[in-house]
Amino acid sequence: MALENQFGIGDIVTFKTHPLLYDRYIKGDGKLVPPFMVVKEVYFEDKKKKIVDTNNGKTIAERIKYTCIFFDDNKSEFKDVTIYESMLMNYESFYISKIDAVLKESNDSKYQSLIEEVSGYKNAKYEYGNIVYFKTKKLEILKKRSSVKKETLNGSESEEKKETVQYVVNYSTPEFVLCGYKEETGEDLYYANGDRKKIVSKVFYKVKWFNSNQMKFSEEFLPKKCFIDKQPFPTLVPHNPKPNVDGSKA
């Protein structure tokens, strides 16, 4: 029976310890929170893979694992990590508390939750020189941490608790500029018996960004499905020009 993968290329996932899978706010040190990641490759182990320890009958591995990519904002570079399926959870399980959540409470018909917004993401179209965004950008920037401070009232023994909510923006990404395109058919995708070995991207975009850690500009090819071209946060002047639909003005 063929193995069925739960996640696909371009899906946003995180390690199952992420606090926003279980609550609206991060509590404790924000540096201990794992990143939101994008699935880059799906790998199926063959039947020879040892997943149970024969000495004690305990599960020690899985047949399906994923290569995921995230942005290390300290080093301003992308990093890959390989994780088994049961250790990951989909972004739709995230609790993201938005500042404008009051709109939902007021029954504003135009309110759209962040999860709904991310669900509607479409892959970026390749236009040389256009600005694109890593899919996790808005999720990382809108994470929030809650901390409680106790204050003594007028020198008395009674205390007042004050809650402070702050954004936690680690793993947030810069904007990227499209500067290359390539297609690959992939190699070694099946085992000798015909079983699928891995799922990889067929289309890759090269992006350029300013690497603030090394004080240089970096470039890297990544799967097309890692990026969107819809601007996550509005600016006074849009990042990309609107498509010219009037041929006479070209």
N, C-alpha and C positions, 0 to 999 in steps of 0.2 A: 504493500500500500504506500502510495507516494506521500511524502511529508508535505504538510500545508503550513506555510509561514503566516504568522499573524500580522506582521508589518511588511510594508513594501518600500521600495526606493523612494526617498523624498518624504517619508512619514516623520513627523516630529515625535520624539520619545524622550524619556528621561529614566534615570536609575530609580528603582522603586522606593528608595529611601527619601526621595524629594519631599520636603515638608508640605509643599503646596498640593500634594496628592491627598492630604488628609486634613488640611485646615486652610483658612483664607490668608493667614499671615505666617511668615517665618518667625520662629522664636529661637533665640540663641545666636550664635556666631554665623553671620551670613556667608563667611568664607568656607564653611563646612557643607554648604548646599551644592549638590551636583548640578551640572549644566543641563539645559535643554539641548538636545542633539537631533541631527537629521540622519536617517538611515542612508548609508552610502552603498552597502553591499549586503546581500543575504547569502549565507553559506550553509549547506546541508552536509553534515558529516555522514560518512558511509556506515554501513551496518557493522563494520569492524570496530568502530569507535567504542571505547570502554566508557559506559555511562553509569554502571553500577559496580561498586567495589565488591568483588566476589568473596572477600573475607568476612564482610559484615552485612552485605545486602543493601547498603546505603547508596542513594543516588549521589554521584559526584560530578556529573556533567550532563549535557543535553545534545541532541542531534541537530538542533537549529541554533545558529548564532548570527550576530549582525555586526558589521563594521559600521560604526557611527562616527559622525564628525561633529566637533564643536569648536568654538572660537575661544582661545586662551587670550583674554584681554590684557593680561600681565605681559605676555611676550608678543602680543599682537600677531598671532599666527594660528592657523587651523591645526587641530590635532585629531588623530584617529584613535578609536578604542574599539576592541572587540568584546561583545557581551552576549551571554546566552539569553534566549527569548524570555524565560520566566523572570528574569531580573529587570525587565523593562516594562514600562507602562506608557500608554498613548497619551498625547496631550489633552484629549477630550476628558480625561479624568482630573485635570488640574483645576484647583480652586484659585482663581485670580480675582482679587478684590480691586475693582477700579474706583478711582476717585469720583467718577461720575455715576456711580451705582445708584445715586439718589434719583436719577432719571427713570430707572426701572421701577422704583418704588412709587413714583408719581404717575405710573402708567403711560409714560411717553411712548407713543407708537413707533418712534424712530430709533428707540434704544436698541443697540446691538451689542451683545456681550462680546468680550474678547475672543472667547472660544468660537462663537458663531462667525466672527470676523476671520479668524485664522482658518476655519473650515472652508471659507470661500476663496482662499488664496488660489491663484492660478500661476502656473510656471511663467517665469519671465521670458519674453520674446527676445530673440537676439537682434540687437541694434547696436552696431559698433559705436562705442563712446557713450552709450547710455549708462545711467546710474541704476544699479540694482541693489537688492537687500537680501541678506541671509534670512531665511524663514523664521528663525527664532528671535529676531531682533526685538520685536515688540513684547514678546513674552518675557524676555530677560529684563527689559527696561521697566516693566510694570510690576515686577515682583515687589512685595512689600514686607517689611519686618516690623513686628510689634515688640516694644519693650516697656516694662513697667518700672516706674521710679517711686519710691516711698519718701514722703517728705513729712517732717515733724511740724505740727501746727503750733505756732506761737510758743515754742519751748515746752509744750506739754507732752505727755506720753502718747497721746493719740496721733495717729498717722493718716496721711491722705495718699492714696495711690493715684498716680498720673500715668496714663498710657500715652506713649509716643509712637507714631507710625511713620516710618521712613522708607523710601525706595531703596532697593538693593540691586545695583546695576552691574554686578560682576557678570562676566561672559557676554556683555553687550558688544555688538559689532559696529564697525564703522560702515560707511557707505562704500560700495565697490563700483568700479568702472569696467564695463565689458571691453575686452581687448583681444579676444581670440575664440575660435570655435573649432571643434573636432568631433568626428564620429568614430566609434569603435564597435566592432562586431563582438568583441570579447573572445577570450580563449579559454580552453579547458573548462567549459561550462557543464559538461556531463561526465559521469563515470563511464567506464567501459561497458557496463551492463545497460546503459541508457538512462539511468537515474540522474535526475538533475543534481548538479554539484553546487552551483551558485547562480545568483541573479545579480547582474551588474547593469550599470547605466550604459546607454548607447550614445548619448549626446552629452558633451562636456563643454562648459564655458570657461574661458580663461578670464579671471578678474584681477584687477590691480587695485591696491590700496596703500595708504601711507602707514608704514610700520613705525609707530612712535617709539617702540622699544629699541630698535636698531637704527632709528633715524634714517630710514631709507624707504623706497617704494618696493613692495613685494608683489609677486604674481603667482597664481596657482590655477591649474585646471581642476574644476570640481563638477560633479553632475549637474546638469541643467535643473533638475528638480530641487536643488538646494536654494534656488533664488526666486524672488518675486520682483516685479517691476512696479507694483502699486506702492506708492509712497506711504509708509506706515504712519508718519506724523506729518501733518500739513506745515508748509512753510510759506512765507510771504511771496516768494517766487518758487514755482514748482521746479523740482530737480530736472525733469526731462521735458522737452518741448512736446506739445500735443501733436499727434500725427497730422500731416498735411493731407487733407482729403480732397483739396481743390488742386487738380493737376496744373491748372493755368498759372498757379503761383509758385510752382516748383522751380 
